[in-house]
Amino acid sequence: SDKMETSFSFSLEDDTGAVIVQTAPGKVVTHRGGTITLPCRYHHEPEDVDRNRIRIKWTKVSDAFQFEDVFVALGRQQKTFGSYRGRVSLERAGPGDASVIIHNITLQDYGRYECEVTNDMEDDTGFQHCNNFNVFPYYPPSGRYKLNYHQAEEVCRQQDAILASHAQLHKAWLEGLDWCNAGWLEDGSVQYPISHPRDQCGHKDSPPGVRNYGYRHKEDERYDSFCFTSNLNGRAYFLKRFKKVNYLEAVKACQRDDAVIAKVGQLYAAWKIQLLDRCEAGWVEDGSIRYPIVNPRARCGGPEPGVRNLGFPDKKFRLYGVYCFRRNTDVQSTQAPKETTTKPANSTRSI
C-alpha cells in the first residue's frame, strides 16, 4: 500500500492553560479517492465545561502560510468550506475527539493541516505534515516551450496531475531533480531545478538551486510545466507480451487486460511511490515512450534513477511495449493511531 509520511509537532500549554490539543505520531496510509482520518484530541480543565461551547476548526496551511478554512464545528453545528463540502465530518469517537474524516482524497487535498480547539478565549493549536508525492517535468508532443500557463495546467491534468507548487519543486530538487528547462508552477511563476550546474543551464560556476524567472504573463509567454502527482488508487505496470505493438495496439492490449494505457503522471507515481522498475520502453497515454528505473544499471539509460523519456515517435511504429494502469476496485479507510494527553493543545497535520 502507499504510505503518506506524517510528522507532527506538539504544543502543550502550562498548568494554567485550559484547552490542550495533541495529534498522534505515526503514518497515514491512503491514496487518491480514498478516505483518511486526521486524529486530534483535546482535554479541558475544568472538566465540567459546556461541550456546546467548544469550537473545533480545521484549516489547510499553504506553502506561503495562507490559510484555507476546511471545517468548523460548534456544539452540534458543523460547516465545511469550498471543495471540502460534503467530504469532511467529525469522527466523534468519544469525549475530547476533534478528529476529522476526509473522503475522496484529491491531489488538491495534499498539504499541511491545522487542528484548533477553542473555548471562549482559551485555545491551542498543533500541526502535521505528510509527504508522499512526486514532481515531474512535462512538455507536450508539439515540443519544448509551447505552453502558456493555462495550457500547462491542462496538460498536467490530462496526465493525472496538477501544476506543482514552489515548495514541491524545491523538495524535488533537494531529492536530486535536475532539469534544464523552465516550467510553469501553480502560482504563475516559471522556475527550474539545477542539481549539477553547467554552462548550458545558466553557468557552471553558479551554485545549485531552483532558478526562478519570476511571475510571467500567463497568456503570452510559453514554457514547459512542472506537474505534481501523488499516491495512486491503483497500479501501473508493464504489460508482458511476446511482440512489440504500435500505439493503437497498445491501447487495445491494456483494455483486454481490464486496464487502460497509463498516463505519464501515473507512471511517475508508480516509479516514485510503488518503486516500479522496468528496463523496457513502452507506450504511455500521451504517445511518448518511457520506462521507470529505480535501480540504475548498464544499458538502462544512465547512472541516475528516474523515468526515462524517449520522446514521441510515429504512433505506427511497432517497436515498443506498453505501460497499463488498473484502478483499485476497493477503497479502504485508514487512520493514524491516536494518543491522548492530560491536556489538549492546537495541532496541525498534513496529508
N, C-alpha and C positions, 0 to 999 in steps of 0.2 A: 504494500500500500504506500501511497505518497504521504510523506510526513512534512508538516509545516512546523519548523522550529519556532518555539516561543521563548523569549527571555522576558523576565518580569522584574520590575523594580517595586520595592515595598516602601510605604510611607506610613509610619505609625505615630500617632500623637502621644504626648506625655500623659501622666496620670490625671491631669486636669482636663484633658480633652473628653468630649462626649461621644463622638462618632468616629469609628475606626474601620477602615476597609482593607481587605487583603485579597490579593489574587493568588492563584496556585501556580507553583513552578511545574514544568513538565512539557509534554509535547501535545500538540493538537493535530490530529490526523484527519484530513478531509481532501476534497477535490472540488473543482468547479461543478456546480449543480448539486453538491452535497449539502449537508446540514452540519452546523457546528455550534457548540455551546461554549461561550466565553464566561468562565467562572468568576464570580466576585462575591465575597462575603462581608457582612458588616455586623458590628455589635454596638449597642447603645448603652451608655451609662448615664443616669439610672435606667434600669430595665423596664420600668413601668411607663415608658414614653408611649404616646398615642401613635400607633403604627400608621395611621392615616395622615400623619404629618411628616412622614419620612418621604423624601423625594429622591428618586433614583434617576440618574441621567447617564446615558452612554453617548460618547462623542467620538468621531473619527478625526484624527490629527494628521494633517498633510505634511509633506516634506518642508513646506515653508511655514509650518506651525500655524496654519489656518485651521479653523475648527468647523466641522460639519455635524449638525445635530443628527443623531441616529434614532434615539429612543428616549422618552421621558415617561416616568410613572409617578403619580402622587396618589397614595392610597390605592383605590381600585381603578382610578382613571389612568389610561395609557394612551400614548400617541407616538406614532412613528413618522419619519420625515423622508421626503424625496424618494429616491429609488429603493429605500428600505421599507416602504409602505407595504403591508401585507406579508412581510417576510421576517419580522422581528417580534419576539414576545418574551416575557419573563418566564424563567424556568419554574419559579415558585416551589423549590424543593423543601421549603421549611422556613422557620423564622430566621431572619438575617440573610436570606439568599437574594442577592441582587444580580444573579447570573442571567444572561440573555441567550436566547436561541436564535440563530440566523439561518434561514432556509435558502436553498437555491443560490449558493455562493457564486458570485460572478468575479471576473477579473477586476472590476472596479472596487470590489469589497476588500481587496488585499491592502494591508496597511497597519496603522497603529491606532489603537482604540483606548479610550479613557473611560473608566467607571467612576462616577462621582455620586456619593451619598450625602445628603444634607438634611438637617433638621433645624429650621429657622436659620440661625447664624452659624451653626456648627457644621463643619463639613470636612471631608478628607478625600484624597484622590490617589489613584495608582495607575501604572502603565504596563502594557505588554507589547511584545514585538514578535513577529514570526516572519521568517524569510525562506521561502521555497519557490523561487521563480527564476526565470531566465530572460535575458535581454539579447536580442539578435538584430544585426543589421539586415535591411532588406531593400532591394531595388527590383523593379518590375521587368518583364521581358523586353520592354522598349529601351532599357539601358539605364546607365547611371545619370543622376541629377536630372530626373524627368518629372519629379513630383512637387506640386505645391503643397501647402500644409494640409488642405482638405483631402487631397489625393493620397497623401501619406497616411492620414487617419484611415481612409478607406482600404488601402492595400493591407494594412496591419489587420483590420477587421476581417478581411477576406481570408487571411492566413491564421485565423483563430487567435488573434492577439489584439492589443491596443497599443497606442503610442506610449513609449516609456517615459518616465519622469527623469529629471536630472539625478535624483538620489539613486534610482535604479540603475542608470547608466554608470554612475560613479562607483557603485558597488560592483557592477560587472567589470569595470576597469580594474578595481582592486583585486578581482579574481583572475585578471590576466587578459581581458578583452582588448584587442589591438586592431583598429580598423581605420584605414587611411582615407575614408570618405565621409564627408559631413552629412548628418542626417537630422531630420526634424525630431523634436521632443514634444511632449504633450502641452507644455507651456508656451509653445510657439518659438522657442529658441532653437538654434542649429548648433550642434556640437559633434565632436568625435573623440574617441579614446585612443591614446597612444601609450603603449607599454614599452615599445622599443623605438626610441627617437631615430629618425633617419631624414636625409635631405629631401626625399620625396614627400615627406609628411611634416612640413614645417622646416625644422633644422635639426640635424643630428646632435647638435650641442644643446638643444633645448631640453629641459627636464621632462620626464614622463608626466602624463596627466591627461585630463579631459579638456581638449581645446574647445573654446567657446566663441562662436561668431556673434553671439548676442541674439536679440529678437529680430526676426526678419519679416518681410512683407509676406503675409500668408497667401495672397493671391498670385503675386507676380514672380516671386523667387522660387527656384526649384533645386531640390536636393534629394538625397535618399531618405530613408526613415530608420529609426531605431524602435523596434517593437518589443513589447513585454508580453510574456506568456507565463503560465503557471501550471500547477498540477492538473492532470488530465482525468476526466471521468471516463476512462477507457485506456486502451493500449495501442500504441503504434508498433508495427513490426514489419520485417522484410518478408514478403510472400515467397516461399520456396517454390521455384518452378524449374523445369528442365530446359526451358528455352527462353530466349530473350523476347521482349514484347515492345511494340510501339505504344504511343500514349493511349490511344483508344482501347487497345487490347489490355493495357494496364488497368484502366478504369473498370472494364468489364471483369477482369480477373479478381479484383478486390470485391466487386459486387457478388460474384459467385462464391466468395469466401465469407459471405454475410458481413461485409465491411465496406468501407469507402476508401478511395485513394487519400492518403494522408496529406494534410496541409503542412506548410513549412513550419508554422508555429507548433503544431503537434509533434513534428519530428524533432524540433529543438527541445521541447519539453520532455520527450521520451529520452533524448540523449542526456540532458542535464539531470532530470529527476528520476527517471526509471533506468538510467545507465545503459541505454541501448547502444550496443557496439557492434557494427557490422561493416566489414570491409568489402561491400558490394554496392555499386552505384545503382540507383533506382529512381524511377519517375516519382514526382510528388505532384500535388494538385495544380500548382501554377505552371506546370510544364517544364520545370527545371529538373536537373539531375543532381541528386545529393546522396550523401551517406554519412552516418554518425560514427565517430571514433572516440571512444573513451580511453582506450589504451593504445597509444601510438606505436606503430611497428612498421617494418620495412614494407614498401610498396602500398602503403595505405595513406599517402597524402601528407607526409611531413612529420616533424617531431612533436607537434603540439596537439592536444585533444581538441575536438571541435566537430562541427558539421561541415563536411567538405561540399563545395558547390562547383559543379562542372558546367554551369551555365544553362542556356535554353537551346537545345538542339532542335532540329526539324522533328516534329512530332511523328513523322512517318518512319523514323529510324527504329529498327529492331535490334538495339544494341544494349538494352538495359533491363533490369528487373523493375520491381515496384515496391513502394512502401505503402502499407494499408493502415487504416485506423478502425478499430472496433470499439464502439461505445459500451460501457458497462450497462447492464440491464438492471442492476440493483444499486441503490444509493443508501449508504449506511450513515446514521447519525453518530458522531463521535464527540467526545469532550475530554478536556484535560481534567486530572484529578483535582478535587477541591480540598483545601485546608482551611481550618478556622483558627482564629486567634481570640484572645480575651477581649480585644478591641478591634473594630474595623477602621480602615482608612481609605482614602481615594486610591483607585488603582487603574492602570491602563494596560491594554492588550493589543496585540496585532494578529492579523491572520493573513 
